[in-house]
Amino acid sequence: MGMRIGIVGGGPAGAYAAWQAAEQGHDVTFFDHRAPWEKPCGGGITVKAQDEFPWIGEIESQSRAVTEFRFRSPTDLEVEFGCPRPTLIFARAEFDEAVRSRARAAGAKQLGLKVQSVERGRGGWLVDAQGERFEVDFLVGADGAVSKVRETVAPEFPAFVNSIAAGFFIPARLDTVETKFFSDARGYLWFFPRPDHLSVGLCLWGGEAGGSAGRETRQRLLDLLATYYPNLDPGLGKGYGAFIPTIMNPACWRVPRGGGDWALVGDAGGFVDAITGEGIFYALRSARAWSRALAAGRPEAYDRQWRAEFGDELAKASALVHRFYHPRFIERVIGFGSKSQSVRRLLSDLVMGTQPYVTLRRRLQREIVRGAARRMTRFLGPAAAIR
């Protein structure tokens, strides 16, 4: 007989967890009072995500396929590069609903109620959602970066940092994904072309600061748009603010994301690549890791499962993120990339997700040395011919 499973949140992590658990025969209820809604993020699905979750190809027609990228350094050096395979960019309302529809088709029940509290009951959990109470055997927190479930099941969660993000959905067309870096702040400005609008956002490392920090981020975004993209009118679009998990301390990954009768998936567990900000891929991977532990009859083994599958990747990103976003490093990489095709290929692999962080430094050093040698050879070639 299956368990009663309650999942708080119906984004990719919660909906995918509901889908997989329902297919295993469990009694699944997932709560999302906002669905469908347009989540404030880029909505990009990398090549590695497409390969690991082939069902994404079934909804590819709802996306915008982009192969061209542009990075702008703190001093406004630029590098442009193409990718042999596209990143798929979705409107999140449509992508998330595609996952939710599969969960419902598998037998999961979706309730449009806001979960206000969770607490332990006799042999399980009590979920209070707008005055209605539900008893479940297993609780899954998929309720985002500022998670009520996480506060209950793991109140001591050191080194969990949320970056502040502000942005706009603007009715405009752009054919490239663009990213701008800064010398006086750690973070980035992004432009993601979605099917029917442009997602523009500014993410700065911060922490869960109050409204004043959010207003400052929004004003900085407006100033950047006026300077670099004066033809884009944010007044025509819809503004948003959000928190994005940005775990910069590898020690945070040692904290459990699951126990005997609970689990955290997606943003609630901080499953976001600290360098690229990629979250959808890890939302799906964390939900799949939990469902595999569940299928094995040992949901308490989820914490070991996700660590074995991708824990090292996220810990490595957290260890590298400070150096990666150092202005000097960004400046040098973009400068070399503007001159070296091999460095541009490395950047292409990085945004597609096919370049592991473990070998990133070694490959970057190798490509820079090779590029410098080729340029020196071209420079010396005519002189050698004269002699």
C-alpha positions as CSV (number, residue, x, y, z in Angstrom):
1,M,0.0,0.0,0.0
2,G,1.3,3.4,-0.9
3,M,2.1,6.3,1.4
4,R,0.1,9.5,1.7
5,I,2.6,12.1,0.4
6,G,2.1,15.9,0.7
7,I,4.2,18.1,-1.5
8,V,4.2,21.9,-0.8
9,G,4.9,23.7,-4.1
10,G,4.0,22.9,-7.7
11,G,7.0,24.2,-9.6
12,P,9.3,21.9,-11.6
13,A,10.6,20.2,-8.4
14,G,7.3,19.7,-6.7
15,A,5.4,18.7,-9.8
16,Y,8.0,16.3,-11.0
17,A,8.2,14.7,-7.5
18,A,4.4,14.4,-7.6
19,W,4.5,12.9,-11.0
20,Q,7.1,10.3,-10.1
21,A,5.5,9.3,-6.8
22,A,2.0,9.0,-8.3
23,E,3.3,6.7,-11.0
24,Q,4.7,4.5,-8.2
25,G,1.1,4.2,-6.7
26,H,1.4,6.5,-3.8
27,D,-1.5,8.8,-2.7
28,V,0.0,12.2,-3.7
29,T,-1.4,15.7,-3.0
30,F,0.6,18.8,-4.1
31,F,-0.3,22.3,-3.1
32,D,0.3,25.4,-5.2
33,H,-2.0,28.4,-4.7
34,R,-0.4,30.5,-7.5
35,A,-0.3,28.0,-10.4
36,P,-0.1,28.8,-13.2
37,W,2.1,31.8,-12.7
38,E,5.1,33.4,-14.5
39,K,8.1,32.7,-12.3
40,P,10.8,35.5,-12.2
41,C,13.8,33.8,-13.8
42,G,15.3,33.1,-17.2
43,G,13.6,29.8,-18.0
44,G,16.5,28.3,-19.8
45,I,16.8,24.5,-20.2
46,T,20.4,23.6,-21.0
47,V,21.6,20.9,-23.3
48,K,22.6,18.7,-20.4
49,A,19.0,19.0,-19.0
50,Q,17.5,18.1,-22.3
51,D,19.7,15.0,-22.5
52,E,18.9,13.8,-19.0
53,F,15.1,14.4,-19.3
54,P,14.1,13.5,-22.8
55,W,10.5,14.2,-22.2
56,I,11.4,17.9,-22.4
57,G,11.6,17.3,-26.2
58,E,7.8,16.7,-26.2
59,I,7.2,20.3,-25.2
60,E,10.1,21.9,-27.2
61,S,7.6,23.6,-29.5
62,Q,6.5,25.8,-26.6
63,S,10.1,27.2,-26.2
64,R,12.4,29.6,-27.9
65,A,15.6,27.8,-29.1
66,V,18.6,30.0,-28.8
67,T,22.2,29.3,-29.9
68,E,23.8,32.7,-29.7
69,F,25.3,34.2,-26.6
70,R,27.1,37.5,-25.7
71,F,29.0,38.2,-22.5
72,R,30.0,41.7,-21.5
73,S,32.8,42.3,-19.0
74,P,33.0,44.8,-16.2
75,T,34.9,47.2,-18.5
76,D,32.5,46.4,-21.4
77,L,34.8,44.0,-23.4
78,E,32.5,41.7,-25.3
79,V,32.7,38.1,-26.5
80,E,30.1,36.5,-28.8
81,F,29.9,32.8,-29.4
82,G,27.5,30.2,-30.8
83,C,26.5,26.8,-29.5
84,P,26.1,23.7,-31.8
85,R,22.9,22.8,-29.9
86,P,20.3,25.2,-28.6
87,T,19.3,26.2,-25.1
88,L,15.5,26.0,-24.9
89,I,14.0,29.0,-23.2
90,F,10.4,28.6,-21.8
91,A,7.9,30.9,-20.3
92,R,7.8,29.4,-16.9
93,A,4.0,29.4,-16.6
94,E,3.9,27.0,-19.6
95,F,6.9,24.8,-18.6
96,D,5.7,24.4,-15.0
97,E,2.2,23.6,-16.2
98,A,3.5,21.0,-18.6
99,V,5.1,19.2,-15.6
100,R,2.0,19.6,-13.4
101,S,-0.3,18.2,-16.1
102,R,1.8,15.1,-16.2
103,A,1.6,14.8,-12.4
104,R,-2.2,15.1,-12.6
105,A,-2.3,12.5,-15.4
106,A,-0.3,10.1,-13.2
107,G,-3.0,10.4,-10.5
108,A,-1.6,13.2,-8.2
109,K,-4.1,15.6,-6.8
110,Q,-3.4,19.3,-7.2
111,L,-4.9,21.8,-4.7
112,G,-4.9,25.5,-5.3
113,L,-4.6,26.2,-1.6
114,K,-1.9,28.2,0.2
115,V,-0.1,26.2,2.8
116,Q,0.2,28.3,6.0
117,S,1.9,25.8,8.3
118,V,3.1,22.3,8.7
119,E,3.6,20.5,12.0
120,R,4.3,17.0,13.2
121,G,1.2,14.8,13.9
122,R,0.8,11.3,15.2
123,G,2.9,9.2,12.8
124,G,3.2,11.9,10.1
125,W,2.6,15.5,9.3
126,L,-0.4,17.9,9.5
127,V,-0.6,20.4,6.7
128,D,-2.7,23.5,7.3
129,A,-3.9,25.1,4.0
130,Q,-6.3,28.0,4.3
131,G,-8.2,26.5,7.1
132,E,-8.2,22.9,5.8
133,R,-6.1,20.3,7.5
134,F,-4.5,17.3,5.7
135,E,-2.7,14.4,7.3
136,V,0.2,12.9,5.3
137,D,2.9,10.3,6.0
138,F,5.7,12.0,4.1
139,L,6.3,15.7,3.6
140,V,8.2,17.2,0.6
141,G,9.2,20.8,0.7
142,A,9.2,22.3,-2.8
143,D,8.1,25.8,-1.8
144,G,11.0,27.9,-3.1
145,A,14.0,29.8,-1.8
146,V,12.1,31.2,1.2
147,S,10.6,27.9,2.3
148,K,8.2,27.4,5.1
149,V,8.8,23.7,5.1
150,R,12.6,24.2,5.4
151,E,12.0,26.4,8.4
152,T,10.1,23.6,10.1
153,V,12.1,20.5,9.2
154,A,15.6,22.0,9.2
155,P,15.5,25.3,11.1
156,E,19.3,25.3,11.6
157,F,20.5,25.7,8.0
158,P,23.9,27.5,8.1
159,A,25.4,29.2,5.1
160,F,22.2,29.2,3.1
161,V,22.3,32.4,1.1
162,N,19.6,33.9,-1.1
163,S,20.6,36.4,-3.8
164,I,18.4,39.4,-4.5
165,A,17.0,39.6,-8.0
166,A,14.9,42.2,-9.7
167,G,13.6,42.2,-13.3
168,F,11.0,42.8,-15.9
169,F,9.1,40.8,-18.5
170,I,9.3,43.1,-21.5
171,P,7.3,42.7,-24.8
172,A,10.5,42.8,-27.0
173,R,12.5,40.4,-29.2
174,L,16.1,39.5,-28.8
175,D,18.0,36.8,-30.7
176,T,20.8,36.2,-28.2
177,V,21.2,35.4,-24.5
178,E,23.1,38.3,-23.0
179,T,25.0,38.6,-19.7
180,K,26.7,41.7,-18.2
181,F,29.2,41.5,-15.3
182,F,30.3,44.2,-12.9
183,S,33.4,45.5,-11.1
184,D,31.7,46.9,-8.0
185,A,29.3,44.1,-7.3
186,R,29.1,40.3,-7.5
187,G,26.3,39.2,-9.8
188,Y,25.1,39.6,-13.3
189,L,22.5,41.2,-15.6
190,W,20.7,38.8,-17.9
191,F,18.6,38.9,-21.0
192,F,16.7,35.8,-21.9
193,P,14.6,35.8,-25.0
194,R,11.4,33.9,-24.3
195,P,8.8,32.9,-26.9
196,D,6.7,36.0,-26.6
197,H,8.7,38.3,-24.4
198,L,12.1,39.2,-23.0
199,S,13.0,38.2,-19.5
200,V,15.4,40.8,-18.1
201,G,16.9,40.4,-14.6
202,L,19.6,41.6,-12.3
203,C,20.9,39.2,-9.6
204,L,23.2,40.4,-6.9
205,W,24.6,38.4,-4.0
206,G,23.0,39.6,-0.9
207,G,21.2,37.5,1.6
208,E,17.6,37.8,2.7
209,A,17.6,41.5,3.1
210,G,14.6,43.7,3.5
211,G,12.8,45.9,1.0
212,S,15.4,48.6,0.9
213,A,17.9,46.2,-0.7
214,G,15.2,45.1,-3.2
215,R,14.6,48.8,-4.1
216,E,18.3,49.4,-4.6
217,T,18.6,46.4,-6.9
218,R,15.6,47.5,-8.9
219,Q,17.0,51.0,-9.3
220,R,20.4,49.7,-10.3
221,L,18.6,47.6,-13.0
222,L,16.8,50.6,-14.3
223,D,20.0,52.6,-14.5
224,L,21.8,49.7,-16.4
225,L,18.9,49.4,-18.9
226,A,19.0,53.1,-19.5
227,T,22.8,53.0,-20.1
228,Y,23.2,49.8,-22.1
229,Y,19.8,49.2,-23.7
230,P,18.0,52.5,-24.0
231,N,15.6,51.1,-26.7
232,L,14.1,48.7,-24.1
233,D,11.3,50.3,-22.2
234,P,10.8,48.5,-18.8
235,G,7.6,50.6,-18.4
236,L,6.0,48.4,-21.1
237,G,6.6,45.3,-19.1
238,K,5.8,43.7,-15.8
239,G,8.3,44.0,-12.9
240,Y,9.2,41.4,-10.4
241,G,11.4,40.8,-7.4
242,A,12.6,37.4,-6.1
243,F,15.2,35.5,-4.0
244,I,17.5,33.0,-5.8
245,P,19.5,30.4,-3.7
246,T,23.2,31.1,-4.1
247,I,25.2,28.9,-1.9
248,M,28.7,30.1,-1.8
249,N,30.0,28.0,1.1
250,P,30.5,24.4,0.2
251,A,29.9,23.4,3.9
252,C,26.2,24.2,3.3
253,W,26.0,21.1,1.2
254,R,26.8,18.9,4.2
255,V,23.5,19.8,5.8
256,P,20.8,17.1,5.3
257,R,18.1,17.8,2.8
258,G,16.0,14.8,3.9
259,G,15.1,12.6,6.8
260,G,12.9,9.6,7.7
261,D,9.7,11.3,6.6
262,W,10.6,14.6,4.9
263,A,12.6,15.9,2.0
264,L,13.6,19.2,0.5
265,V,13.8,19.5,-3.3
266,G,14.5,22.3,-5.8
267,D,15.0,25.9,-4.5
268,A,13.8,24.8,-1.0
269,G,16.9,22.7,-0.7
270,G,19.1,25.3,-2.4
271,F,19.7,23.1,-5.4
272,V,20.9,25.8,-7.8
273,D,24.3,26.1,-9.5
274,A,26.1,28.9,-7.7
275,I,28.0,29.9,-10.8
276,T,25.4,29.8,-13.6
277,G,22.3,30.2,-11.6
278,E,20.8,27.1,-13.3
279,G,17.9,25.9,-11.2
280,I,15.4,24.0,-13.3
281,F,17.9,21.2,-14.0
282,Y,18.6,20.7,-10.4
283,A,15.0,21.0,-9.4
284,L,14.3,18.1,-11.6
285,R,17.4,16.1,-10.6
286,S,16.6,16.5,-6.9
287,A,13.0,15.4,-7.4
288,R,14.2,12.4,-9.4
289,A,16.8,11.5,-6.7
290,W,14.0,11.5,-4.1
291,S,11.7,9.4,-6.3
292,R,14.4,6.9,-6.8
293,A,14.9,6.5,-3.1
294,L,11.1,6.2,-2.8
295,A,11.0,3.6,-5.5
296,A,13.6,1.6,-3.6
297,G,11.4,1.6,-0.6
298,R,13.9,3.7,1.3
299,P,12.9,7.4,1.1
300,E,15.1,8.1,4.1
301,A,18.0,7.4,1.8
302,Y,17.3,10.5,-0.4
303,D,20.1,12.5,1.2
304,R,22.6,9.9,0.1
305,Q,21.0,9.6,-3.3
306,W,21.3,13.2,-4.3
307,R,24.8,13.5,-3.0
308,A,25.9,10.5,-5.0
309,E,24.2,11.8,-8.2
310,F,25.2,15.4,-8.3
311,G,26.3,16.7,-4.8
312,D,29.9,17.1,-5.9
313,E,29.0,19.3,-8.9
314,L,27.1,21.8,-6.7
315,A,29.8,21.8,-4.0
316,K,32.5,22.5,-6.6
317,A,30.4,25.4,-8.0
318,S,30.1,26.8,-4.5
319,A,33.9,26.5,-4.0
320,L,34.7,28.2,-7.3
321,V,32.0,31.0,-7.4
322,H,34.0,33.6,-5.5
323,R,37.0,33.3,-7.9
324,F,34.8,32.9,-10.9
325,Y,33.0,36.2,-10.3
326,H,36.2,38.1,-9.5
327,P,36.3,41.1,-11.9
328,R,39.8,40.3,-13.0
329,F,39.0,36.8,-13.8
330,I,35.8,37.7,-15.8
331,E,37.8,40.4,-17.6
332,R,40.6,38.0,-18.6
333,V,38.3,35.2,-19.8
334,I,36.2,37.5,-21.9
335,G,39.3,39.2,-23.3
336,F,40.8,35.9,-24.3
337,G,37.5,34.7,-25.6
338,S,37.2,37.7,-27.9
339,K,40.5,36.6,-29.5
340,S,40.5,32.8,-29.2
341,Q,38.1,30.4,-30.9
342,S,39.1,27.6,-28.5
343,V,38.2,29.8,-25.5
344,R,34.9,30.5,-27.2
345,R,34.3,26.8,-27.6
346,L,35.0,26.4,-23.9
347,L,32.4,29.1,-23.1
348,S,29.9,27.3,-25.4
349,D,30.4,24.0,-23.5
350,L,30.0,25.9,-20.2
351,V,26.6,27.4,-21.1
352,M,25.4,24.1,-22.6
353,G,26.4,22.4,-19.3
354,T,28.8,19.9,-20.9
355,Q,31.9,21.4,-19.3
356,P,32.4,20.0,-15.8
357,Y,33.8,22.4,-13.1
358,V,36.3,19.8,-12.1
359,T,38.3,20.2,-15.3
360,L,37.3,23.8,-16.1
361,R,40.4,25.5,-14.7
362,R,42.8,23.0,-16.4
363,R,41.0,23.4,-19.8
364,L,40.9,27.2,-19.5
365,Q,44.6,27.4,-18.8
366,R,45.4,25.0,-21.7
367,E,43.2,26.9,-24.2
368,I,44.7,30.3,-23.2
369,V,48.2,29.0,-23.6
370,R,47.3,27.5,-27.0
371,G,45.6,30.7,-28.1
372,A,48.6,32.8,-27.1
373,A,51.0,30.4,-28.9
374,R,48.9,30.6,-32.1
375,R,48.8,34.4,-32.0
376,M,52.6,34.5,-31.5
377,T,53.1,32.1,-34.4
378,R,51.0,34.3,-36.7
379,F,52.8,37.4,-35.5
380,L,56.3,35.8,-36.1
381,G,55.4,34.1,-39.3
382,P,56.0,37.1,-41.7
383,A,59.3,38.0,-39.9
384,A,60.5,34.4,-40.3
385,A,59.7,34.5,-44.0
386,I,61.7,37.7,-44.4
387,R,64.8,36.1,-42.8
